[in-house]
Amino acid sequence: MATQLLEAIEASLKELNKVILGKEQQVRLALTCILAGGHLLVEDLPGMGKTTLAHGLSNVLGLDYNRVQFTSDLLPADLIGASVFNAKSSSFSFHRGPIFSSVFLADELNRATPKAQSALLEAMEEGQVSVDGKTYPLPNEFFVIATQNPQSQSGTFPLPESQLDRFMFRLSLGYPDPIVERELLKGGKGRVALNQIKQTFNADSLQQIKRLIPQVKVSETLLDYVQRLIAQTRNGDICHLGLSPRGGLALMKSSQCWALLQGRTHVLPEDVQAVFVAVVGHRIVGKKETQGDQLARHILHSVDSVGNRASASA
């Protein structure tokens, strides 16, 4: 990988860690998701830094973005736009909504009704929206970064499986440890540094990464390991709903991107393991009352990866 690109990646992580303190692993996962061309879902309690992370990612990418606060009265037209009648020309013209941006921040996505949530489905999968029988393409670099509150919170509408499957990663930030929280309480860092975050990527560097990801080598034995993991998610004794083919592709692509961020040109089992829970946790449903992330960790620990390392690095 070009030295300049590696420097941009490290600079991005450094900038993001200035505003999201003590969450280096989650920050690296979030950047991996976006650089791999995926959509990111950040789920946590209110006030944990979800929106701050989304804004930070937008700033380091250097792309235009729009933010919409999702509420129960939000309509699909509020996102994608609508056709408006022009009395002078006696014709309808399409007025584009905020979704026509490179980075679309859907804040508290699950506070909107299913009808409003479904307005994102075509955009996330096809990179386009359809209004009144016409199709309008979205920008080439189009990412949805959504935040949501836990379903136990009042005033939320759970996202359907079809919508969850379109997010490459789901992350949670969690409470800060005492040392980090002390820094936050002093008031010198965190969200106040958001406006000072530096842009580290541009359109050219993003295109470079897009071209490099498919070139990261994946050995046959590593593919065997990935397929064993996927098969285990579809084990009827463990899961009611297993990993979809879209989820399997997301696991492979994000593993390649994670390896790239480490400066390597081949995928190791550790790369798959690093992204597995973020990719799989929101896509699988256990037969018992097991949380998706907990179940994903169980599957990861139950599948042997012996023999992949030597072949992957060959």
Number of C-alpha atoms within 10 A of each C-alpha: 13 8 9 9 18 15 12 17 24 15 17 24 19 15 22 29 20 18 24 25 20 17 17 14 11 19 23 18 21 26 23 25 28 24 23 22 21 24 23 27 27 25 22 20 18 14 10 16 22 27 22 19 24 25 23 27 24 22 24 22 22 16 18 14 19 16 18 17 13 24 17 16 10 17 17 16 16 17 21 22 18 17 14 11 12 10 8 6 8 8 10 12 12 15 11 16 15 17 28 23 21 20 28 23 26 24 22 23 28 25 25 23 21 16 12 22 23 16 19 21 17 13 21 19 14 10 18 20 21 13 13 8 6 8 10 15 12 17 14 11 15 24 26 25 27 25 29 26 23 16 16 9 12 9 13 19 19 18 19 11 13 11 16 16 21 22 25 26 30 24 22 17 19 14 15 15 11 9 10 16 15 11 13 17 10 8 11 10 16 20 20 14 16 19 11 13 19 17 18 19 18 13 12 9 17 18 12 13 18 15 11 15 21 14 12 17 18 19 18 12 18 23 16 13 20 21 13 17 23 22 15 20 26 18 13 13 11 18 19 14 16 20 23 16 10 11 21 17 12 25 26 21 22 30 30 27 31 27 24 23 21 12 15 16 19 18 26 24 20 15 20 24 17 16 21 24 24 27 29 28 20 22 27 25 24 20 12 11 8 13 13 19 21 13 22 26 15 12 20 20 12 11 15 12 20 11 12 20 16 12 14 18 14 8
